[in-house]
């Protein structure tokens, strides 16, 4: 891969990382504002508020899931940036073959080529 292409991917990855980190901060702040009350003891909660508690718990769980996915993507981006520095960016971690540029443009922190990703997904689905 040409240095110019690597520089472009670095810029894209850094911008994506910055945006994800910013989103994580907003989600964490929202979680702090909605997570003030304890939901463990429901014995003294009026019945009409149980649905509200359920909605709050659902929203909190969804925020946690989004945070975990975003944190994993930040780690993948950091790995991709390290690969650029090491000269291994764009190589499949499984077969060591090149990851197509079209895949990297769609998912710049891709670790696997399409064939290896499909094999990995089939293996996960099987068991």
C-alpha positions as CSV (number, residue, x, y, z in Angstrom):
1,X,0.0,0.0,0.0
2,X,1.3,3.5,-0.9
3,X,2.3,5.9,1.9
4,X,-0.4,8.4,0.6
5,X,-3.1,5.7,1.1
6,X,-1.7,4.9,4.6
7,X,-1.8,8.5,5.5
8,X,-5.4,8.8,4.4
9,X,-6.4,5.7,6.4
10,X,-4.6,7.2,9.4
11,X,-6.6,10.4,9.1
12,X,-9.9,8.5,8.8
13,X,-9.0,6.3,11.8
14,X,-8.0,9.2,14.0
15,X,-11.2,11.1,13.1
16,X,-13.3,8.0,13.8
17,X,-11.6,7.4,17.1
18,X,-12.1,11.0,18.1
19,X,-15.8,10.8,17.2
20,X,-16.3,7.5,19.1
21,X,-14.5,8.8,22.2
22,X,-16.7,11.9,22.1
23,X,-19.9,9.7,21.8
24,X,-18.7,7.6,24.7
25,X,-18.3,10.7,26.9
26,X,-21.8,11.8,26.0
27,X,-23.3,8.3,26.7
28,X,-21.4,8.1,30.0
29,X,-22.7,11.5,31.1
30,X,-26.3,10.5,30.2
31,X,-25.9,7.2,32.1
32,X,-24.7,9.1,35.2
33,X,-27.7,11.4,35.0
34,X,-30.2,8.5,34.6
35,X,-28.6,6.1,37.0
36,X,-29.0,8.1,40.2
37,X,-31.6,6.0,41.9
38,X,-31.2,2.4,43.0
39,X,-33.5,0.0,41.2
40,X,-32.6,-3.1,43.3
41,X,-35.3,-2.7,45.9
42,X,-38.7,-2.4,44.3
43,X,-40.8,-3.3,47.4
44,X,-41.7,0.3,48.2
45,X,-42.2,1.5,44.6
46,X,-45.8,2.3,43.6
47,X,-47.1,-0.1,40.9
48,X,-47.6,2.7,38.4
49,X,-43.9,3.5,38.5
50,X,-42.7,-0.1,37.9
51,X,-43.1,0.3,34.1
52,X,-41.0,3.5,34.3
53,X,-38.4,1.6,36.2
54,X,-38.4,-1.1,33.5
55,X,-38.0,1.5,30.8
56,X,-35.1,3.1,32.7
57,X,-33.4,-0.3,33.1
58,X,-33.9,-1.0,29.4
59,X,-32.4,2.3,28.4
60,X,-29.5,1.8,30.8
61,X,-28.8,-1.7,29.5
62,X,-28.9,-0.4,25.9
63,X,-26.5,2.4,26.8
64,X,-24.1,-0.1,28.4
65,X,-24.3,-2.2,25.2
66,X,-23.5,0.8,23.0
67,X,-20.6,1.8,25.3
68,X,-19.1,-1.7,25.1
69,X,-19.4,-1.9,21.3
70,X,-17.9,1.6,21.0
71,X,-15.0,0.7,23.4
72,X,-14.3,-2.4,21.3
73,X,-14.3,-0.3,18.1
74,X,-11.8,2.2,19.8
75,X,-9.5,-0.8,20.6
76,X,-9.8,-2.0,17.0
77,X,-8.9,1.5,15.7
78,X,-5.9,1.6,18.1
79,X,-4.8,-1.7,16.7
80,X,-5.2,-0.5,13.1
81,X,-3.2,2.6,13.9
82,X,-0.4,0.5,15.4
83,X,-0.5,-1.7,12.3
84,X,0.0,1.4,10.1
85,X,3.1,2.2,12.2
86,X,4.3,-1.4,12.0
87,X,3.8,-1.7,8.3
88,X,1.2,-4.5,8.6
89,X,-2.0,-2.4,8.0
90,X,-4.3,-4.0,5.4
91,X,-3.1,-7.6,6.0
92,X,-5.6,-10.2,7.2
93,X,-4.8,-11.5,10.7
94,X,-5.8,-15.0,9.7
95,X,-4.4,-15.7,6.2
96,X,-1.9,-12.9,6.1
97,X,-3.3,-11.9,2.7
98,X,-4.2,-8.4,1.7
99,X,-7.6,-7.0,2.7
100,X,-9.2,-5.4,-0.3
101,X,-9.1,-1.6,-0.3
102,X,-12.8,-1.5,-0.8
103,X,-13.3,-3.4,2.5
104,X,-10.9,-1.1,4.3
105,X,-12.7,2.0,3.0
106,X,-15.9,0.6,4.3
107,X,-14.4,-0.6,7.6
108,X,-10.9,0.9,8.1
109,X,-10.2,-1.1,11.2
110,X,-11.1,-4.5,9.6
111,X,-8.8,-7.3,10.9
112,X,-9.9,-10.0,8.5
113,X,-10.4,-10.3,4.7
114,X,-13.9,-11.1,3.7
115,X,-13.3,-14.8,3.2
116,X,-11.7,-15.2,6.6
117,X,-14.5,-13.1,8.2
118,X,-17.1,-15.4,6.7
119,X,-15.3,-18.5,7.9
120,X,-15.0,-17.0,11.3
121,X,-18.8,-16.2,11.4
122,X,-19.7,-19.7,10.3
123,X,-17.5,-21.2,13.0
124,X,-19.1,-18.9,15.6
125,X,-22.6,-19.9,14.4
126,X,-21.7,-23.6,14.5
127,X,-20.7,-23.6,18.0
